[in-house]
Amino acid sequence: MYELLVLSLLMKFPLHAYLISKISNDTIGPWEKVSRGTLSTLLNKLEKAGLIQDSDPATVPFPTDRPSRTFEITNKGKSRFFELMLDTKKNLGNYQKIFHIKAIYFEFLNEEDQLYLVHHYIKHCQTAIDHIKAQQLEFDENPEQVKSMQGTSFYTTIESLMHLNAEQWNLERQWAINFKEQIMMSIKNDKRKEHSNDTKMESR
């Protein structure tokens, strides 16, 4: 996740190392933080791999008097960024947070890839919802097995947590559906503009 986050930030513009740290922690916070040591190790690793390189501090859109190395993404780094963006198989347990990061940088993807990723995430949410429903159904269809637990705080807490998780994933799924609709609307508007421009060119 940290590799994707750093490369995503540098897709926007070159950045000072301390700004990479600050924006990364603002993005994944408040409880999870990228330590200085972890970030330093990652930046060195990315640099050795040829994914990022030193950049002119003057190219950073945020002026500062603070001494710090400045990095920019390389062409190889851009290829790695697209590879990470389109990966839907790794880190599924943490994919909700990863997809939120991806969504911020959809502007760098073509329309087909944007729709592919958002469709996959809607299915990801639905899989979580279906899993919770299966658990609830198991409770409902096997009353004898849970009879001794019914009425206990153990049972009611588990039941309330399942409802809570289902509601959270339903909200996440609905957000993804709305996000998909925004993408499709943007695609439609772009096509209208292209058609309008073509019409103007033909009329000249």
C-alpha positions in Angstrom: 0.0 0.0 0.0 2.8 2.4 0.9 4.5 1.9 -2.5 1.3 2.7 -4.3 0.7 5.7 -2.2 4.2 7.2 -2.8 4.1 6.5 -6.5 0.5 8.0 -6.7 1.6 11.2 -5.0 4.6 11.6 -7.4 2.3 11.0 -10.4 0.8 14.4 -9.5 4.1 16.4 -9.1 7.6 16.1 -7.6 7.6 16.3 -3.9 10.0 16.9 -1.0 10.5 13.8 1.1 8.9 15.4 4.2 5.8 16.3 2.1 5.5 12.7 0.9 5.6 11.7 4.6 3.0 14.3 5.7 0.5 13.7 2.8 0.9 9.9 3.2 0.1 10.1 7.0 -2.8 12.5 6.4 -4.2 10.0 3.9 -4.0 6.8 6.0 -4.3 8.4 9.4 -5.2 9.0 12.1 -4.0 5.8 13.7 -1.8 4.3 11.0 1.4 6.2 10.3 4.4 5.7 8.0 7.4 6.1 10.2 10.4 8.1 9.0 12.5 4.9 9.0 9.9 3.0 6.9 9.5 5.8 4.4 13.3 6.4 4.1 13.8 2.7 3.5 10.9 2.6 0.9 12.3 5.7 -0.9 15.7 4.2 -1.1 14.2 1.0 -2.4 12.2 2.8 -5.1 15.2 4.8 -6.1 17.4 1.8 -6.4 14.8 0.1 -8.5 14.7 3.1 -10.9 11.1 4.0 -10.0 11.9 7.4 -8.6 14.8 9.8 -8.9 16.1 13.1 -7.5 14.3 16.2 -8.8 14.9 19.9 -8.9 13.4 21.4 -5.7 12.2 24.3 -7.9 9.7 22.0 -9.6 7.8 21.3 -6.4 4.6 23.3 -6.4 4.9 23.9 -2.6 7.8 26.2 -1.8 9.7 25.6 1.4 12.8 26.7 3.2 13.1 23.3 4.9 16.0 21.2 3.6 14.8 17.9 2.2 15.5 15.6 -0.8 13.1 16.1 -3.7 11.8 13.1 -5.8 10.0 12.6 -9.0 8.6 9.5 -10.7 10.4 7.9 -13.6 8.8 6.3 -16.7 9.6 2.9 -15.1 7.9 4.2 -11.9 4.8 5.2 -14.0 4.6 1.7 -15.4 4.8 0.3 -11.8 2.1 2.7 -10.7 -0.3 1.4 -13.4 0.6 -2.2 -12.5 -0.3 -1.5 -8.8 -3.5 0.3 -9.7 -4.8 -2.5 -11.7 -3.9 -5.2 -9.3 -7.0 -6.6 -7.7 -5.7 -9.9 -6.2 -3.2 -8.9 -3.5 -3.9 -7.6 0.0 -7.7 -8.3 -0.2 -8.0 -8.1 3.6 -6.9 -4.4 3.4 -8.4 -3.7 0.0 -11.0 -1.2 1.2 -8.3 1.2 2.2 -6.2 0.5 -0.9 -9.2 1.2 -3.2 -9.8 4.5 -1.5 -6.3 5.5 -2.4 -6.8 4.2 -5.9 -10.0 6.2 -6.3 -8.2 9.5 -5.6 -5.9 8.9 -8.6 -8.4 7.5 -11.2 -7.6 10.5 -13.3 -4.4 8.8 -14.5 -6.3 5.7 -15.8 -8.2 5.4 -19.0 -12.0 5.0 -18.9 -11.9 1.2 -19.4 -9.6 0.7 -16.5 -11.6 3.0 -14.3 -14.8 1.0 -14.9 -13.0 -2.3 -14.5 -11.7 -1.3 -11.0 -14.9 0.2 -9.7 -16.9 -2.9 -11.0 -14.4 -5.1 -9.2 -14.8 -3.1 -6.0 -18.6 -3.3 -6.1 -18.2 -7.1 -6.3 -15.7 -6.9 -3.5 -18.2 -5.2 -1.3 -21.0 -7.6 -2.3 -18.8 -10.5 -1.4 -18.4 -9.1 2.1 -22.2 -8.6 2.4 -22.9 -12.1 1.1 -20.5 -13.5 3.7 -22.3 -11.8 6.5 -25.7 -12.8 5.2 -24.5 -16.4 5.1 -23.4 -16.2 8.8 -26.8 -14.7 9.7 -28.6 -17.4 7.7 -26.6 -20.1 9.5 -27.8 -18.7 12.8 -31.5 -18.6 11.6 -31.5 -22.1 10.1 -29.9 -23.8 13.1 -31.9 -22.5 16.1 -31.0 -25.6 18.2 -27.3 -24.9 17.9 -27.6 -21.3 19.1 -30.5 -21.9 21.6 -28.1 -22.1 24.6 -26.5 -18.8 23.6 -29.7 -16.8 22.8 -30.3 -14.1 25.3 -26.7 -13.9 26.4 -24.5 -10.8 25.9 -22.2 -13.0 23.8 -24.9 -13.8 21.3 -26.5 -10.4 21.1 -23.1 -8.7 20.6 -22.2 -11.0 17.8 -25.6 -10.4 16.2 -25.3 -6.6 16.5 -21.8 -6.7 15.1 -23.0 -8.6 12.0 -25.7 -6.0 11.5 -23.2 -3.2 11.9 -20.7 -4.8 9.4 -23.5 -5.4 6.9 -24.6 -1.8 7.1 -21.0 -0.6 6.7 -20.4 -2.7 3.6 -23.8 -1.7 2.2 -22.8 2.0 2.6 -19.4 1.2 1.0 -21.1 -0.6 -1.9 -23.5 2.3 -2.5 -20.6 4.8 -2.4 -18.9 2.6 -5.1 -22.1 2.6 -7.2 -22.3 6.4 -7.0 -18.6 6.6 -7.9 -19.3 4.4 -10.9 -22.2 6.7 -12.0 -19.9 9.8 -11.7 -17.3 8.1 -13.9 -20.0 7.1 -16.5 -21.3 10.7 -16.5 -17.9 12.1 -17.0 -17.3 9.7 -19.9 -20.7 10.8 -21.4 -19.8 14.5 -21.1 -16.4 13.9 -22.7 -18.1 12.2 -25.6 -20.5 15.1 -26.0 -17.6 17.5 -26.1 -15.8 15.4 -28.7 -18.9 15.2 -30.8 -19.5 19.0 -30.5 -15.9 19.7 -31.5 -16.1 17.4 -34.4 -19.3 19.1 -35.6 -17.7 22.5 -35.3 -14.7 21.3 -37.4 -17.0 19.9 -40.1 -19.0 23.1 -40.3 -15.8 25.2 -41.0 
